Amino acid sequence: MKKVTTKTLIEMKRNGEKIAMLTAYDFIIAKLLDEAGIDVILVGDSLGNVFQGHKTTLPVTLEDMIYHTKAVCRGVKRAMVVVDMPFLTYQVSVEEAVKNCGRVLKETCAEAVKLEGGSEIVEVVKKLTSIGIPVMGHLGLTPQSIHKFGGYDVRGVDEKEAEKILNDAMALEQAGAFAIVLEKIPSELAKQITKSLSIPTIGIGAGPHCDGQVLVVYDMLGLFEEFKPKFVRRYAELSKLIKNAFENYIQDVKSGKFPDESESY
C-alpha cells in the first residue's frame, strides 16, 4: 500500500491515469475513503457549509481546519491529505501565510495545503514551495471570493476571464504548485489548461478533460440536500436512509420495542 505523494500525482498525469479526490471532515469518512482506494482527501473549508451550517466558507477558522484535519489524518494510511487554507490566513502577507501553512503541516499529518487565487498569490506560492510546503492551487469559481463574484455562476465564460484563468494556471505552475483545482469553468477551457500544464488539474464542474475529479463527499452521498449543482453525481441517497433509520428508532423506543430481552443484560 504505497503512500500517495505529490510525485505520485504528477506521474499519474504523465501516465494518463485519472486522479480521484473527495472531501472528508472526520475520522470515519476518511477511513472509509482511504480503504476504498481514494487518491487524495481534501479537508475542505466546505465544512463551513456542510458541517457547520454556514452560508459561505468565510467563517471557517484556522483552528477549525486543524481540528478536522487531525481527525481525518487518524483514519488515513495511503491517501494524500490536502488542507484548504481558510479565508485571510494566506492573503494578508507572505510571512503570515508561511506561519499559518507551516502550523497546519506541523500540527497535523497533512502533506499539502490548497490556496485559492492566481496571480494575486504567486509570491506566496513561491515562498511556501521554496521552504518545502507543497501547494495545490484553485482557480475558476473560488468560494472565498463569492461576494466579489456575487453568486455561484460559471467562471471563464468570457474571453478575457478565460485568458486570465489560463495565465493564472501557468503562473501557479511556474511558482511551484504541484496541482490545480479548476472549479466551475467551461469544459473546453479546462481542456486547454490541462494540456498546457505539466502538473495535474483536478476538476469540479469543469468537464471530463481534467486529470482528476473532486466532489464534496456529502454531496455525492446524497447527505447534503440544500442544493444539487449540475456537476454533482449522487452515488447514494443516504439522507433518506438515515432519516428512515431515525424514524424507526424513535418509533421502537416510544412503543417499547427497543430494547428487547436479547439487547438487555
Order of alpha helices (4+ residues) and beta strands (2+ residues): alpha-beta-alpha-beta-alpha-alpha-beta-alpha-beta-alpha-beta-alpha-alpha-beta-alpha-beta-beta-alpha-alpha
